[in-house]
Amino acid sequence: MYDPKSHVATEFISNDEIQATLAYADANKDNVTLIDQILDKARLHKGLDHREASVLLACTLPAKNKEIMGLAKGIKEAYYGTRIVMFAPLYLSNYCVNGCVYCPFHGQNKTIPRQKLTQAEIEREVIALQDMGHKRLALETGEDPVNSPIEYVLESINTIYSIKHKNGAIRRVNVNIAATTVENYKKLHDAGIGTYILFQETYHKQSYLDLHPYGPKRNYDYHTEAMDRAMEGGIDDVGIGVLFGLDKFRYEFAGLLMHAEHLEAAYGVGPHTISVPRICPADDIDPESFDNGISDETFEKIVACIRIAVPYTGMIMSTRESEDIRREVLDLGISQISGASVTSVGGYAGETQADLESNQFDTSDKRSLDEVVRWLMDLGYIPSFCTACYRAGRTGDRFMSLCKSGQIQNCCHPNALMTLKEYLEDYASPETVAAGNRLIDDQIGDIPNERIRQVVAKRLDAIAGGARDFRI
């Protein structure tokens, strides 16, 4: 039985409903009348359900696919403008008791060096990240109740927030750790995290069981219901995603949207972010051993259809993807990207060879943060280091109401300019400073509210004079 309001995983992610959805999409993939009706609905910027969006994803008509891509671009601009939020992952530990066959951290891998950062080592990593200019981190760790208990994660979060180096500060820590209990989610909430992120990997239950032969992560229901427990624990910003390439992409797409619909139906708040990673090479992991890989063209259409279906959600893309692919999908829906990412434990400070050889996956985009920032500006985007919504309490239903009404632009656009100015003053190369100041000068006049425009102009001058941490 399919019930989006149910808290039972196999009811809000119903295999029967997904199969019926795929059959419906196949039957209507060239149904011009229906596709036009769906596109007309999507132009209202209210989103689509999983069946409607699956029809668009299955569509094979070139003219309609062109409309789909154009509509995604328009929705992206309407909700997020040209802002691109920057972040970096920070790996605490790669000890793991799970058997995930797609991840080199799996418990039986004997070739990867096992690492766990001490609090002193975390400080060195954070300072290295601050020296790049990062303000927002995504905390990552393998699942190991001995080496990475919740107490270690909480202590690490406290350490990260406590480090002030020159003008550097990590203003928000998002957390991507294994599914846990309501009580532990309450502890994470009290520690001041931003978004709790957990990828489903695959929504196909049998594939999930095959891909997770042992370990606590093998429990499909417990893993899939994690966001419900996180919400119950007080975390109102959650991020979902799948690892494309593990199972059929249209199945995963439908399941992903059903998960978003469940969160909206059950809690009135959909996912704060949706991530779209694709499986890529890593230590003892060969992507060619998985037979569900997707082409770049398919990947771009998935991004576009997610943006159309869930217009309010942030969409994340990591350095798994190349510069070329990242450029192509920025217009289609992506609103957050990582920069200068290291996926090994201790890799930012890089004190030992093991620090550099414990990657969870190989990065394709290996440019420095400064290079990525300048690249974004050259493409017409505003790199944003903003974390104001978390710190101003604009989370959960408050954030979503502002986002769905379009009012969030009055906060995000000014904050993007101010945090970019901070980056330019403290970390950027001369070439990036010149390009950034030109961009900011051009953008000031685009702030529609006269009062906000005057406030931002004054604060930009104050930032140039040494002041920091302004926000609207």
C-alpha positions, 0 to 999 in steps of 0.5 A: 500500500502506498501512503506518503503520510505513513512512517513505514518505509515500504509504504511511503516508498512503495515498490508497487507504486514505483513499478506502476509509475514506470509503466505509466511513464512508458505508456505516456512518454510520447503523449504530447497532450499529457506532457503539455499539461504537465509542463503547464502545471510545472510553469506554475512553480508549484512542483510535480508529483513523482508520476508526472515528473517520471513522464517528463524523465521518460519523454523521448521527444526532442522538442519537448525535452528542449522545453523541459531543459528550458523550464528547469533553467527558468525555475532555477533562476526564479528560486535561486538566481545566480547564487551558488553556495560553496562547501567542503566535506571533512572526513573524521574517520574511515573506520566502518563496520558495514559491507557496502560494496560500492564504498572503499570504507567497507569493513573487509577492505584491507588495502585502505589505510584506516584513520581517525582524527584526534581533536588536535588533528581536526583543528589542523584540518579546520585551519587548512579549510579556513585558510582556503576560505571555507565557512560551511562543512559537511562532516563525514564518517564511517559507521563504527560504534567503537571508533566513531560513536555519537560522543566523538561526533559531538566533540568534533562538532564542538571543536570545529565551531570553537576554532577561530583562525585569523578571519576564519570561522566555520559558521555551519557544520552539516552532518552526514553520518549513519542512521541513528536514534531519535535521542542521538538526533536530538543531541546533534540538533542541540550541538547546532548542526545545520542540515542532516544529510543521509543518502539512501544509495538505492530505493530498490529494497532487494538491490539495497540488501544485495549491496549491503551484505552485512552491518547495521546499514543492511537494515533497509527500513531503519535506514530509510526511516532515518529522516523521520527520526531526525525530524522527531529529534528536532532537526528540521532541515534534512538532505536526501539523495541516491547514488546513481549507478547502483540501480535503474535510474528511473526507479531511483528518481521515482523513489527520491521524489516519493521520499520528498513527498513523504517528508512534505506530507508527514511534516509539512517540510520537504527536503532542504537539499537533494544530492545527485552523486554518481558512482565513481572510481575509488580504492578497490571499487570499479564503477564498471562492475556496476551495470546501471551507469548513466550517461552525461546526457541522462544525468543532466536530464535527471537534474532538470526533472528534479528541479522542476518537480521540487523547485524549492529544494537546494541541489548539491553536486560534489567534485565527483563530477568534472568541471565540464559536467558541473558547468552543464548542470549549474543552469539546470538546477544545482545550487550548491557545489563543493570546492577543493574537496578532499575525501580522505581522512586528514587530507587537507593538512596532509601530514602523512601519506596515509592521509592522502591515500584513504579517499572515499572516492576519486575527485574529478574536479581538482581545482583550488577553491580560488580557481572554482570561485573565479570560474563561477564568476566568469560564468556569471554566478555569485559564489556564496559562503552564506550560512545566515539562514541557519544562524537566523533561525530560518530553517524548516517550515520558516525557510520553506515558506520564504523559499516557496514564496520567492521572498528568500531572495531578499535574504540570500542575494545580499548575503551572497554578495557580503560573504563573497566580499569577505572571501575576496578580502581575506583569501582570494588571488588578485585576479579573483579579487578584481573579478569579484569586485566587478561582479559585486558592483554589477550586482548591487544595482539588481537588489530590488529593495532600496533599503536593503540595497543601501544597507548592503552597500554600507556593509560591503564598505565595512567589510572592506574596512575589516568588519566581518560576519554581517548578514541579513 
